[in-house]
Amino acid sequence: QVQLVESGGELVQAGGSLRLSCVASGRMFSSYAMGWFRQVPGKERELVSASWPGSTYYADSVKGRFTISRDNAKNTVYLQMNSLKPEDTAVYYCSAGSKWPQFDYWGRGTRVTVSE
């Protein structure tokens, strides 16, 4: 079982930056695929970015603005979000899986609000 705790979401103005963090329990963190998803009411959860051994993924909507990174010594994955837009407003969820692209564990989410 893996537990995930996100933090870092808050209200920010358009053009600003935020860094989300997700701390994971467990000893297999370095081998896990880690992902950041986001969801707005009435829409499906969207994969924003993911990191797994040897590769990363970014949704087209965030390429060039968001960067995923991980510190395996701290069991932590980060999402650096720059040049934020109002359409980035969502609840962001951290997720983990033993093998890309399967995600088995979820955090409770952290809310990001980008104002005009």
C-alpha positions in Angstrom: 0.0 0.0 0.0 1.3 3.5 -0.9 0.0 6.6 0.7 0.3 9.9 -1.1 0.0 13.4 0.4 0.0 16.5 -1.9 0.7 20.1 -0.9 1.4 23.4 -2.5 -1.9 24.3 -4.1 -3.2 27.8 -3.6 -4.6 30.9 -5.3 -2.3 32.6 -7.7 -2.6 35.2 -10.4 -2.3 34.4 -14.1 1.3 34.3 -15.1 2.5 33.2 -11.7 4.2 30.0 -10.6 3.5 27.3 -8.1 5.3 24.1 -7.0 3.2 21.1 -6.0 4.8 18.4 -3.8 3.7 14.9 -3.2 5.3 12.7 -0.5 4.9 9.0 -0.9 5.2 6.2 1.7 6.9 3.0 0.9 10.3 1.7 -0.1 9.7 1.2 -3.8 9.3 4.8 -4.7 12.2 5.0 -7.1 10.8 2.3 -9.3 7.2 3.6 -9.4 5.6 5.6 -12.1 4.5 8.9 -10.5 1.8 11.1 -12.1 0.1 14.4 -11.6 -3.6 14.5 -12.7 -6.1 17.3 -12.5 -9.8 17.5 -12.5 -12.4 20.3 -12.7 -16.1 19.8 -12.0 -18.0 18.1 -14.8 -14.9 16.9 -16.6 -12.8 13.7 -16.5 -9.6 13.5 -14.6 -6.7 14.5 -16.9 -3.2 13.3 -16.8 -1.0 16.4 -16.7 2.5 14.9 -16.3 4.2 11.7 -15.3 7.6 10.4 -14.5 8.8 6.8 -14.6 12.3 5.3 -14.7 13.8 6.6 -17.9 11.1 8.8 -19.2 8.5 11.6 -18.6 5.2 12.6 -20.1 3.5 16.0 -20.4 0.1 16.8 -21.7 0.2 19.2 -24.7 -1.6 21.9 -22.7 1.3 22.1 -20.2 4.4 21.4 -22.3 7.0 24.1 -21.8 5.3 25.5 -18.7 5.2 22.6 -16.3 8.1 20.4 -15.1 7.9 17.2 -13.2 10.8 16.1 -11.0 11.4 13.6 -8.3 13.7 13.2 -5.3 13.9 9.5 -4.7 15.8 10.0 -1.4 12.8 12.0 -0.1 10.1 9.9 -1.7 8.8 13.1 -3.2 7.6 14.1 -6.6 7.2 17.8 -7.6 5.3 19.6 -10.3 6.7 23.0 -11.0 4.1 25.1 -12.8 5.1 28.3 -14.5 3.2 30.8 -16.6 -0.1 29.7 -15.1 -3.3 30.3 -16.9 -6.9 30.4 -15.6 -7.6 27.2 -17.4 -5.0 25.5 -15.1 -7.5 25.9 -12.3 -8.3 22.4 -10.9 -7.8 20.0 -8.1 -4.4 18.4 -8.7 -4.0 14.8 -7.7 -0.8 12.8 -7.2 -0.8 9.2 -8.3 1.6 6.2 -8.2 1.7 3.0 -10.0 4.1 0.0 -10.1 4.3 0.2 -13.9 3.5 3.0 -16.4 0.8 3.7 -17.5 -1.1 2.0 -14.7 -1.8 4.2 -11.6 -3.0 2.3 -8.5 -2.7 4.8 -5.7 -4.1 8.3 -5.3 -3.7 11.3 -3.0 -6.6 13.4 -1.8 -5.7 16.3 -4.0 -4.6 19.9 -3.7 -6.5 22.8 -5.2 -4.9 25.3 -7.6 -6.8 28.4 -8.5 -5.5 30.8 -11.1 -7.2 34.2 -11.2 -7.3 36.5 -14.2 
